[in-house]
Each structure stands twice: as structure tokens, then as C-alpha cells.
Amino acid sequence: MTLVIGLTGSISSGKSTVSSMFKDIQIPVIDADQISRDVVEPGEDALKEIVSEFGRDVLFPDGTLNRKKLGSVIFSDNEKRKKLNSIVHPAIRKRMLEQRESYLENGEPCIVMDIPLLFESKLTHMVDKILVVYVDEYVQLERLMERDNSTKEEALERIQSQIALKEKVKQADAVIDNNGSKEASYKQLRNILEKWQVLS
């Protein structure tokens, strides 16, 4: 039986760091962020749908998606945002499930689905266990301000647009406390994987 782990967290909680730890121990990771970029590449059905819905203005001259332009179109228009999501989200889900199936067919003992909005997008049914990467809010705030050069207000707004980390922790099967060092987080990850009998 393959164990499918849903890896999630919140903005600047360090989920990507933990995601790369899985890759280091040779556990395949299905990355929702990467897939969300892949499905809107030239030639993909989702990009064709976006163009037929929003016009060629949202493309760069070379035919790739101008995310900034598209972002400004949907930013203040809820209906258009919903329309975009209804094109992109199913395409992402489909690609993620295709990747999951192919790993299952290969008999991988463990697969990680790295989904930032696992709870927000109601995708918990796609995984067997949920692993949340947690940091205290003030650490999250500091990291985000540093990473994006944003003001405290901007950073808080982005953090608050997602379900609070404390809420995600309540629904998790395991939690990595990422307030400390990378080594400390790695140790926690190995302990969890041993408990789940992925590592011996």
C-alpha cells in the first residue's frame, strides 16, 4: 500500500524547505505550484481557455501567459476570478491525479502531494495523511516581510487571506514545528516518517 501524504502550511511557514527534504530522501513530491505553472504553458488546454475567455491581451508577444496582466484583470472582479479558477483548478487537479496514479502504478511506497491550499481548496480527500508545517505568526510575518520586502500591513493581509495555521494544525495528522533550525525540522520529519513506517 502506498501512503499518500498531503504536505501543507501557510505562506512563509517553510513548506518548500520540508518539501525539498522529502526529495532528498528520495520520496517523490507532486508540487501543486509547479503544476499550476505547467498547465498554463503554451499549447496547454487551460491556456487556450484563458485566451478565449480573457482575450490575447493576457499573453506576452511570445505566447506565454502574462500573469501580472491577468492578475490585474481578475484582481477587482470576483466573477472573473471565479471564471479563471474554474479553468485552472480542474486542470491542476487532473494533472496532480495523473502524476499520483503513475507513482501508484510504479509501486512507490510513499508519495507527497505538496498543496499550499490543501484545506482552502478542500482537497484533503486526495491524501491519506496530512502534514502541516507550522511557525508562530510573528516568525511567519518577519520571514514574509523579509522575503517580499513588504510592509507589515501587506504581509498580514496575505497571511490572513489563508486559513490560520493554528486551524490547520488542528486538522493535521502530524505537525513540523519550523520555528527552529533546518536540522530540527529534518529530525521531526524523520521521526514522523518512522512512526508512519515510511522510513525504518
C-alpha positions as CSV (number, residue, x, y, z in Angstrom):
1,M,0.0,0.0,0.0
2,T,1.2,3.4,-0.9
3,L,1.0,6.2,1.7
4,V,-0.1,9.5,0.2
5,I,1.0,12.4,2.4
6,G,-0.6,15.9,1.9
7,L,2.0,18.5,2.8
8,T,0.7,22.0,3.5
9,G,1.4,25.0,5.6
10,S,0.9,28.7,5.1
11,I,2.7,31.5,3.3
12,S,6.3,31.7,4.7
13,S,5.9,28.7,7.1
14,G,8.8,26.9,5.4
15,K,6.7,24.3,3.5
16,S,9.1,24.4,0.5
17,T,12.0,23.6,2.8
18,V,10.3,20.5,4.0
19,S,9.2,19.6,0.5
20,S,12.9,19.5,-0.6
21,M,13.7,17.3,2.4
22,F,11.3,14.7,1.0
23,K,13.1,14.9,-2.3
24,D,16.5,14.5,-0.5
25,I,15.3,11.2,1.0
26,Q,14.1,10.0,-2.5
27,I,10.3,10.4,-1.8
28,P,8.5,11.7,-4.9
29,V,6.8,15.1,-4.5
30,I,3.9,16.2,-6.6
31,D,4.1,20.0,-6.5
32,A,0.8,21.9,-7.0
33,D,2.6,25.2,-7.5
34,Q,4.8,23.8,-10.3
35,I,1.8,22.1,-11.9
36,S,-0.1,25.4,-11.7
37,R,2.6,26.9,-13.9
38,D,2.8,23.9,-16.2
39,V,-0.9,23.8,-17.1
40,V,-0.8,27.3,-18.5
41,E,2.2,26.8,-20.7
42,P,1.7,27.4,-24.5
43,G,-0.1,24.5,-26.1
44,E,-1.9,23.5,-22.9
45,D,-5.8,23.4,-23.0
46,A,-6.1,25.7,-19.9
47,L,-4.1,28.4,-21.6
48,K,-6.3,28.2,-24.7
49,E,-9.4,28.5,-22.5
50,I,-7.9,31.5,-20.7
51,V,-7.3,33.2,-24.0
52,S,-10.8,32.5,-25.3
53,E,-12.2,33.9,-22.1
54,F,-9.9,36.9,-21.4
55,G,-8.5,37.7,-24.8
56,R,-5.0,37.7,-26.2
57,D,-4.1,40.8,-24.2
58,V,-3.2,38.5,-21.3
59,L,-0.3,37.0,-23.3
60,F,3.2,38.1,-23.9
61,P,4.2,38.5,-27.6
62,D,5.9,35.0,-27.4
63,G,2.5,33.4,-26.5
64,T,3.3,32.8,-22.8
65,L,0.9,33.9,-20.1
66,N,1.4,37.4,-18.7
67,R,0.5,36.6,-15.1
68,K,0.7,40.2,-14.0
69,K,-1.7,41.4,-16.7
70,L,-4.1,38.5,-16.0
71,G,-3.8,39.3,-12.3
72,S,-4.8,42.9,-12.8
73,V,-7.9,41.8,-14.9
74,I,-9.2,39.5,-12.1
75,F,-8.0,41.4,-9.1
76,S,-11.1,43.5,-8.5
77,D,-13.6,41.3,-10.3
78,N,-14.9,38.4,-8.4
79,E,-16.8,36.8,-11.3
80,K,-13.7,36.9,-13.5
81,R,-11.6,35.4,-10.7
82,K,-14.1,32.6,-10.3
83,K,-14.1,32.0,-14.1
84,L,-10.3,31.8,-14.0
85,N,-10.3,29.4,-11.1
86,S,-12.9,27.2,-12.9
87,I,-10.5,26.9,-15.8
88,V,-7.2,26.4,-13.9
89,H,-8.2,24.4,-10.8
90,P,-9.6,21.4,-12.6
91,A,-6.6,21.3,-14.9
92,I,-4.2,21.3,-11.8
93,R,-6.3,18.6,-10.0
94,K,-6.3,16.4,-13.1
95,R,-2.5,16.7,-13.6
96,M,-1.9,16.0,-9.9
97,L,-4.1,12.9,-10.0
98,E,-2.4,11.7,-13.2
99,Q,1.0,12.0,-11.5
100,R,-0.3,10.3,-8.4
101,E,-1.7,7.4,-10.5
102,S,1.6,7.0,-12.3
103,Y,3.5,6.8,-9.0
104,L,1.0,4.3,-7.6
105,E,1.4,2.1,-10.7
106,N,5.1,2.2,-10.1
107,G,4.5,0.9,-6.6
108,E,6.1,3.9,-4.8
109,P,5.8,3.2,-1.0
110,C,5.2,6.9,-0.3
111,I,4.1,9.9,-2.3
112,V,3.9,13.6,-1.2
113,M,1.3,15.9,-2.6
114,D,2.6,19.4,-1.8
115,I,-0.6,21.5,-1.8
116,P,-0.3,25.0,-0.3
117,L,-4.1,25.4,-0.2
118,L,-5.0,21.8,0.8
119,F,-7.7,22.9,3.2
120,E,-8.8,26.0,1.3
121,S,-9.3,24.1,-1.9
122,K,-11.0,21.2,0.0
123,L,-8.5,18.6,-1.4
124,T,-8.0,16.6,1.8
125,H,-9.8,13.6,0.2
126,M,-6.8,13.2,-2.2
127,V,-4.4,12.2,0.6
128,D,-4.1,9.6,3.4
129,K,-2.2,11.7,6.0
130,I,-1.9,15.5,6.4
131,L,1.4,17.0,7.5
132,V,1.3,20.7,8.4
133,V,4.5,22.9,8.6
134,Y,3.9,25.3,11.4
135,V,5.6,28.5,12.6
136,D,4.5,31.2,15.1
137,E,2.7,34.1,13.5
138,Y,5.4,36.7,14.3
139,V,8.1,34.4,12.7
140,Q,5.9,34.0,9.6
141,L,5.3,37.8,9.5
142,E,9.1,38.5,9.8
143,R,10.0,36.0,7.1
144,L,7.4,37.2,4.7
145,M,8.3,40.8,5.1
146,E,12.0,39.9,4.6
147,R,11.2,37.6,1.6
148,D,9.0,40.0,-0.3
149,N,10.2,43.3,1.0
150,S,6.6,44.0,2.0
151,T,5.2,46.2,4.8
152,K,3.8,44.7,7.9
153,E,0.2,45.5,6.7
154,E,0.8,43.9,3.3
155,A,2.3,40.8,4.9
156,L,-0.5,40.5,7.4
157,E,-3.1,40.8,4.7
158,R,-1.6,37.9,2.7
159,I,-1.3,35.8,5.9
160,Q,-4.9,36.5,6.8
161,S,-6.2,35.6,3.3
162,Q,-5.5,31.9,4.1
163,I,-6.9,29.7,6.9
164,A,-4.9,30.3,10.1
165,L,-2.1,27.9,10.7
166,K,-3.5,27.1,14.1
167,E,-6.7,25.9,12.5
168,K,-4.7,23.7,10.0
169,V,-2.7,22.2,12.9
170,K,-6.0,21.0,14.5
171,Q,-6.8,19.0,11.3
172,A,-3.3,17.6,10.8
173,D,-2.1,14.0,11.4
174,A,1.3,15.4,12.2
175,V,3.0,18.8,12.6
176,I,6.5,20.0,11.9
177,D,7.4,23.0,14.2
178,N,9.6,25.0,11.9
179,N,10.4,27.8,14.3
180,G,13.9,26.4,14.9
181,S,16.7,25.3,12.7
182,K,16.5,23.3,9.5
183,E,18.2,20.4,11.3
184,A,15.5,20.4,13.9
185,S,12.8,20.3,11.3
186,Y,14.5,17.5,9.4
187,K,14.8,15.5,12.6
188,Q,11.0,15.9,13.2
189,L,10.3,14.9,9.7
190,R,12.3,11.7,10.0
191,N,10.6,10.9,13.3
192,I,7.1,11.3,11.7
193,L,8.1,9.1,8.7
194,E,9.4,6.4,11.1
195,K,6.2,6.5,13.0
196,W,4.2,6.2,9.8
197,Q,6.5,3.3,8.8
198,V,7.8,5.1,5.7
199,L,11.3,5.0,7.0
200,S,12.8,2.4,9.2
